[in-house]
Amino acid sequence: MEALAVTLDPYKETIGLTAAVITVLQFFSGMFVVNGIRKKGNTDGFSAGPFLGGAVFCLLNIQFGQMLQDDATIKVNFIGLALNVVYICAFYLYTAGSAKTKVWGQIGVAGAIVVGILSYVQYEDPKLVEFRFGLIVTAVLLILVGMPLLGLGEILKNKSTEGLPFPIILAGSIVSLAWLLYGVVLRSNFLVIQNMLALALGLVQLSLFAVFPSTPAKEKIKSAKKMN
């Protein structure tokens, strides 16, 4: 890793700026998912999880940015938080009937997680809180990145990746790669391991799109019958 770090050293500022810009652009990837929901007219096959997870992650990063006194981190994640709130509202708008109750339940769980973690921060030893909070943020990141894999059984059953947020997964993988390189430049094992794991999870999910189509096999059969 040291050899790569030495090679990338002259590009440190460029890599850091690129990682920050890509992160902001990633937040806008949710618009493609919301547009897909809008075209379909409902949220069947989609999950609010990525949006709720994104909001939780941004809130925690705002807190982390305050600990580090890093204005850039705070500003970037405020943008992400605002966009994810918009996505959640749009998701709720297109959710039908009783399913709205489930969305409220998920919002409640996400809120409880944030309150619990932020409460912990207030009582933790100031000498330990920054490192431990960093571990918590890393855990949330890996859960968020790996969340779509919870539906792996359904994907294999239907032989379809419908509902998987491809734009979010692709953007997340690119962001992980950018921060991985920046971690190498900074010689930060913490940042390297964090983003290496996130990138690996992203690539696993992207590989599913290479194997399965986005249209369920049943629907393809129906379409074929209609054409005949």
C-alpha positions as CSV (number, residue, x, y, z in Angstrom):
1,M,0.0,0.0,0.0
2,E,2.9,2.3,0.7
3,A,4.1,2.2,-2.9
4,L,0.7,3.2,-4.1
5,A,0.5,5.9,-1.5
6,V,3.8,7.4,-2.7
7,T,2.5,7.3,-6.3
8,L,-0.7,9.1,-5.4
9,D,0.8,11.6,-3.1
10,P,1.1,14.4,-5.8
11,Y,-2.6,14.0,-6.5
12,K,-3.7,14.1,-2.9
13,E,-5.8,17.3,-3.1
14,T,-7.3,16.3,-6.5
15,I,-8.3,12.9,-5.1
16,G,-9.8,14.4,-2.0
17,L,-11.8,17.0,-4.0
18,T,-13.0,14.4,-6.4
19,A,-14.2,12.1,-3.6
20,A,-16.1,15.0,-2.1
21,V,-17.7,16.0,-5.4
22,I,-18.6,12.4,-6.2
23,T,-20.2,12.0,-2.8
24,V,-22.5,15.0,-3.4
25,L,-23.4,13.6,-6.8
26,Q,-24.2,10.3,-5.2
27,F,-26.9,11.9,-3.1
28,F,-28.7,12.8,-6.3
29,S,-28.7,9.2,-7.5
30,G,-31.9,8.6,-5.5
31,M,-33.7,10.7,-8.0
32,F,-33.4,7.9,-10.6
33,V,-35.0,5.4,-8.2
34,V,-37.8,7.9,-7.3
35,N,-38.4,8.5,-11.0
36,G,-38.7,4.7,-11.6
37,I,-41.3,4.6,-8.8
38,R,-43.1,7.5,-10.4
39,K,-43.3,5.8,-13.8
40,K,-44.5,2.6,-12.2
41,G,-47.1,4.4,-10.1
42,N,-46.4,2.6,-6.9
43,T,-43.6,1.3,-4.6
44,D,-44.2,-2.4,-5.2
45,G,-40.8,-4.1,-5.4
46,F,-39.0,-1.1,-4.0
47,S,-37.8,-0.4,-0.4
48,A,-37.6,2.8,1.6
49,G,-34.6,1.3,3.3
50,P,-31.9,3.0,1.1
51,F,-33.4,6.4,1.7
52,L,-34.0,5.9,5.4
53,G,-30.5,4.5,5.8
54,G,-29.1,7.4,3.8
55,A,-30.8,9.9,6.1
56,V,-29.5,8.1,9.2
57,F,-26.0,8.0,7.8
58,C,-26.0,11.7,6.9
59,L,-27.3,12.7,10.4
60,L,-24.5,10.6,12.0
61,N,-21.9,12.1,9.7
62,I,-23.1,15.6,10.6
63,Q,-22.4,14.8,14.2
64,F,-19.0,13.3,13.3
65,G,-18.2,16.4,11.3
66,Q,-18.9,18.5,14.4
67,M,-16.6,16.3,16.4
68,L,-13.9,16.8,13.9
69,Q,-14.8,20.5,13.4
70,D,-14.9,19.8,9.7
71,D,-17.3,22.2,7.9
72,A,-17.0,20.4,4.6
73,T,-18.3,17.1,6.1
74,I,-21.1,18.9,7.8
75,K,-22.2,20.8,4.6
76,V,-22.0,17.8,2.3
77,N,-24.1,15.7,4.7
78,F,-26.7,18.4,5.2
79,I,-27.2,18.2,1.4
80,G,-27.5,14.4,1.6
81,L,-29.9,14.6,4.5
82,A,-32.2,17.1,2.7
83,L,-32.3,15.0,-0.4
84,N,-33.0,11.8,1.4
85,V,-35.9,13.4,3.3
86,V,-37.3,14.5,-0.1
87,Y,-36.9,10.9,-1.4
88,I,-38.6,9.5,1.7
89,C,-41.6,11.9,1.2
90,A,-41.8,10.9,-2.5
91,F,-41.7,7.2,-1.5
92,Y,-44.5,7.6,1.0
93,L,-46.6,9.5,-1.5
94,Y,-46.5,6.6,-4.0
95,T,-47.0,3.9,-1.2
96,A,-50.5,2.4,-1.4
97,G,-53.0,2.1,1.4
98,S,-52.0,0.0,4.5
99,A,-48.4,-0.2,3.3
100,K,-48.0,3.4,4.5
101,T,-48.2,2.1,8.1
102,K,-45.1,0.0,7.4
103,V,-43.2,3.0,6.1
104,W,-44.1,4.9,9.3
105,G,-42.8,2.0,11.3
106,Q,-39.5,2.0,9.4
107,I,-39.2,5.8,10.0
108,G,-39.8,5.2,13.7
109,V,-37.1,2.6,13.9
110,A,-34.6,4.8,12.0
111,G,-35.4,7.7,14.3
112,A,-34.9,5.6,17.4
113,I,-31.5,4.4,16.1
114,V,-30.4,8.0,15.6
115,V,-31.6,9.2,19.0
116,G,-30.0,6.2,20.7
117,I,-26.6,6.7,19.0
118,L,-26.6,10.5,19.5
119,S,-27.5,10.0,23.2
120,Y,-24.6,7.6,23.6
121,V,-22.3,10.3,22.2
122,Q,-23.3,12.7,25.0
123,Y,-22.3,10.2,27.8
124,E,-19.2,8.5,26.3
125,D,-15.7,9.4,27.5
126,P,-14.5,12.4,25.3
127,K,-11.2,10.6,24.9
128,L,-12.8,7.5,23.4
129,V,-16.0,8.9,21.7
130,E,-14.4,10.0,18.4
131,F,-12.9,6.6,17.6
132,R,-15.9,4.6,18.8
133,F,-18.3,6.9,17.0
134,G,-16.2,6.4,13.9
135,L,-16.7,2.6,14.3
136,I,-20.4,3.1,14.6
137,V,-20.5,5.2,11.4
138,T,-18.5,2.5,9.6
139,A,-21.0,-0.2,10.8
140,V,-23.9,1.9,9.6
141,L,-22.2,2.4,6.2
142,L,-21.6,-1.3,5.7
143,I,-25.2,-2.1,6.7
144,L,-26.5,0.6,4.3
145,V,-24.3,-0.6,1.4
146,G,-25.2,-4.3,2.1
147,M,-28.9,-3.6,2.7
148,P,-30.1,-4.6,-0.8
149,L,-28.6,-8.1,-0.3
150,L,-31.4,-8.7,2.3
151,G,-33.6,-9.3,-0.7
152,L,-31.2,-11.8,-2.3
153,G,-33.6,-14.7,-1.8
154,E,-36.4,-12.9,-3.6
155,I,-33.9,-12.0,-6.4
156,L,-32.9,-15.6,-6.9
157,K,-36.5,-16.8,-6.7
158,N,-37.8,-14.3,-9.3
159,K,-34.5,-14.3,-11.3
160,S,-34.9,-10.5,-11.4
161,T,-33.1,-7.5,-10.0
162,E,-36.3,-5.4,-10.0
163,G,-36.4,-3.2,-7.0
164,L,-32.6,-3.1,-6.5
165,P,-31.6,0.6,-6.7
166,F,-29.0,0.3,-9.4
167,P,-28.1,4.0,-9.6
168,I,-27.6,4.1,-5.8
169,I,-25.5,0.9,-5.8
170,L,-23.3,2.1,-8.7
171,A,-22.8,5.6,-7.3
172,G,-22.0,4.1,-3.9
173,S,-19.4,1.8,-5.4
174,I,-17.7,4.7,-7.2
175,V,-17.8,6.8,-4.0
176,S,-16.2,3.9,-2.0
177,L,-13.5,3.6,-4.6
178,A,-12.7,7.3,-4.5
179,W,-12.5,7.3,-0.6
180,L,-10.5,4.1,-0.7
181,L,-7.8,5.9,-2.9
182,Y,-8.0,8.9,-0.6
183,G,-7.5,6.6,2.4
184,V,-4.4,5.1,0.7
185,V,-3.0,8.7,0.2
186,L,-3.7,9.5,3.8
187,R,-2.2,6.1,4.9
188,S,-5.4,5.7,6.9
189,N,-6.0,1.9,7.5
190,F,-9.3,2.8,9.1
191,L,-10.5,4.6,5.9
192,V,-9.0,2.0,3.6
193,I,-10.6,-1.0,5.3
194,Q,-13.9,0.8,5.7
195,N,-14.2,1.6,2.0
196,M,-12.6,-1.7,0.8
197,L,-15.5,-3.6,2.5
198,A,-18.1,-1.1,1.2
199,L,-16.7,-1.5,-2.4
200,A,-16.7,-5.3,-2.1
201,L,-20.4,-5.3,-1.1
202,G,-21.2,-2.9,-3.9
203,L,-19.4,-5.1,-6.5
204,V,-21.3,-8.2,-5.3
205,Q,-24.6,-6.3,-5.9
206,L,-23.5,-5.0,-9.3
207,S,-22.7,-8.5,-10.3
208,L,-26.3,-9.4,-9.8
209,F,-27.3,-7.0,-12.6
210,A,-25.0,-8.9,-14.9
211,V,-26.7,-12.2,-14.2
212,F,-30.4,-11.2,-13.8
213,P,-32.5,-8.7,-15.8
214,S,-34.5,-6.0,-14.1
215,T,-37.8,-7.4,-15.4
216,P,-39.2,-10.5,-13.5
217,A,-39.1,-13.7,-15.5
218,K,-42.9,-14.1,-15.2
219,E,-43.5,-10.7,-16.8
220,K,-41.2,-11.5,-19.6
221,I,-43.2,-14.7,-20.3
222,K,-46.5,-12.8,-20.3
223,S,-45.0,-10.2,-22.7
224,A,-43.9,-12.9,-25.0
225,K,-47.3,-14.6,-25.0
226,K,-49.0,-11.2,-25.9
227,M,-46.6,-10.7,-28.8
228,N,-47.5,-14.2,-30.1
